[in-house]
């Protein structure tokens, strides 16, 4: 391995050596776990979409019922005047109550419409906030990933130094560096006290 520049990386784990078949089984088990988590995510997404479709269907049914009631329900229809009824009495007994019912219905619909608009705007603001938060987390994740990669490279260098110079010598150098740093910190603290 040294001839080809391949380094043996010791992970510090004490796992038993696996046969090829056992290793493949282990890898497949990990893949299955990942796929199961993806399935759970997709099931959650499917349930959310199903609920949205059901709500849309309920809304469509409610709208159809409302339209049918407006077109066919007797309380929203203008009835024929009774024989020898004056226009004034027809207006006060038939037309005005119908107009009141229609106004009441329109008010109810307007309130629901404004509530829906308000809900939409609040959800839109929440969504925008979550989007910004997600973008910040993505950037933070990228930074952590680059830090992690940089630290892995430093660990490789550190392991190489341990391999070349020996663990005892590296440990003693680290201890000397720590003591030197502590002395410097104490000296600065004393200077600050004066």
C-alpha positions in Angstrom: 0.0 0.0 0.0 2.9 2.4 0.8 4.4 1.8 -2.6 1.2 3.1 -4.2 0.7 6.0 -1.7 -2.3 4.4 -0.1 -2.7 5.2 3.6 -4.4 2.9 6.1 -7.0 4.9 7.9 -7.7 3.7 11.4 -11.2 4.7 12.5 -10.8 3.6 16.0 -13.8 1.3 15.8 -13.5 -2.3 16.9 -15.9 -3.8 14.4 -15.3 -7.4 13.5 -14.2 -8.2 10.0 -17.1 -9.1 7.7 -17.3 -11.5 4.8 -18.2 -9.9 1.5 -21.7 -11.3 1.8 -22.2 -10.0 5.3 -20.8 -6.6 4.3 -23.2 -6.4 1.4 -26.1 -7.4 3.8 -25.0 -4.6 6.1 -24.9 -2.1 3.3 -28.3 -3.2 2.0 -29.8 -2.8 5.5 -28.5 0.8 5.5 -30.0 1.4 2.1 -33.3 -0.1 3.2 -33.4 2.3 6.3 -32.8 5.3 4.0 -35.5 4.1 1.6 -37.9 3.6 4.5 -37.3 7.1 5.7 -38.0 8.4 2.1 -41.2 6.3 2.0 -42.4 7.9 5.3 -41.7 11.3 3.9 -43.6 10.6 0.7 -46.5 9.1 2.7 -46.7 12.3 4.8 -46.6 14.3 1.6 -49.3 12.1 0.1 -51.5 12.5 3.2 -51.1 16.3 3.1 -52.1 16.4 -0.6 -55.0 14.0 0.0 -56.3 16.3 2.7 -56.0 19.3 0.4 -57.9 17.5 -2.4 -60.6 16.5 0.1 -60.9 20.1 1.3 -61.0 21.3 -2.3 -63.7 18.7 -3.1 -65.7 19.8 0.0 -65.4 23.5 -1.1 -66.5 22.6 -4.6 -69.5 20.6 -3.2 -70.4 23.5 -0.9 -70.2 25.9 -3.8 -72.4 23.6 -5.9 -75.0 23.4 -3.1 -74.9 27.1 -2.6 -75.5 27.7 -6.3 -78.3 25.1 -6.4 -79.9 26.7 -3.4 -79.7 30.2 -5.0 -81.3 28.8 -8.2 -83.9 26.5 -6.8 -84.6 27.1 -3.1 -87.9 28.8 -2.5 -86.6 31.2 0.0 -84.3 32.7 -2.6 -86.9 32.8 -5.4 -89.2 35.7 -6.3 -92.7 34.3 -6.1 -95.6 35.3 -8.3 -97.9 38.0 -6.9 -101.1 36.7 -5.5 -104.3 37.8 -7.2 -105.3 41.5 -6.7 -102.1 42.2 -4.8 -100.9 45.8 -5.0 -97.3 46.6 -6.0 -96.7 48.1 -2.6 -97.9 45.1 -0.6 -96.0 42.8 -3.1 -92.8 44.8 -2.4 -93.2 44.8 1.4 -94.4 41.1 1.7 -92.3 39.4 -1.0 -89.5 41.4 -2.5 -88.1 43.1 0.6 -87.8 39.8 2.7 -86.1 38.2 -0.3 -83.6 41.0 -0.6 -82.9 40.8 3.2 -82.2 37.1 2.8 -79.9 37.7 -0.2 -78.1 40.5 1.6 -77.6 38.2 4.7 -76.2 35.5 2.4 -73.9 38.0 0.7 -72.6 39.2 4.1 -71.9 35.7 5.2 -70.1 35.0 1.9 -68.1 38.2 2.2 -67.0 37.4 5.8 -65.9 33.9 4.7 -64.0 35.4 1.7 -62.2 37.9 3.9 -61.3 35.2 6.4 -59.9 33.1 3.6 -57.9 36.0 2.3 -56.6 36.7 5.8 -55.7 33.0 6.3 -54.0 33.0 2.9 -51.9 36.1 3.7 -50.9 34.7 7.1 -49.9 31.4 5.6 -48.0 33.2 2.8 -46.1 35.2 5.5 -45.3 32.1 7.5 -44.2 30.4 4.3 -41.9 33.3 3.4 -40.4 33.2 6.9 -39.9 29.5 6.7 -38.2 29.9 3.3 -35.8 32.5 4.7 -35.1 30.3 7.7 -34.5 27.4 5.4 -32.1 29.4 3.2 -30.1 30.5 6.3 -29.9 26.9 7.4 -28.7 25.8 4.0 -26.0 28.4 4.1 -25.0 27.3 7.6 -25.0 23.7 6.5 -22.7 24.5 3.6 -20.4 26.3 6.0 -20.4 23.4 8.4 -19.8 21.0 5.5 -16.7 22.9 4.3 -15.5 23.2 7.9 -16.0 19.4 8.3 -14.0 18.7 5.1 -11.2 21.1 6.2 -11.0 19.3 9.6 -10.9 15.9 7.9 -7.9 17.0 5.9 -6.2 18.3 9.1 -6.9 15.0 10.8 -5.3 13.2 8.0 -2.2 15.4 8.4 -2.3 14.8 12.2 -2.5 11.1 11.7 0.3 11.2 9.3 2.5 13.1 11.8 1.6 10.5 14.5 2.5 7.7 12.1 5.9 9.3 11.1 7.0 10.8 14.5 5.2 8.4 16.8 2.4 8.9 19.2 4.5 9.6 22.3 6.5 12.4 20.6 3.4 14.0 19.3 1.7 13.8 22.7 4.6 15.4 24.4 4.7 18.2 21.8 1.0 18.8 22.3 1.4 18.9 26.1 4.3 21.4 25.8 2.1 23.6 23.5 -0.8 23.5 25.9 1.4 24.5 28.8 3.0 27.3 26.8 -0.5 28.6 25.9 -1.6 28.4 29.6 1.5 30.3 30.7 0.8 33.0 28.0 -2.8 33.3 29.2 -1.8 33.6 32.8 0.8 36.3 31.9 -1.8 38.3 30.0 -4.2 38.0 32.9 -1.6 39.3 35.3 -0.8 42.2 32.9 -4.5 43.1 32.7 -4.8 43.1 36.5 -2.0 45.7 36.8 
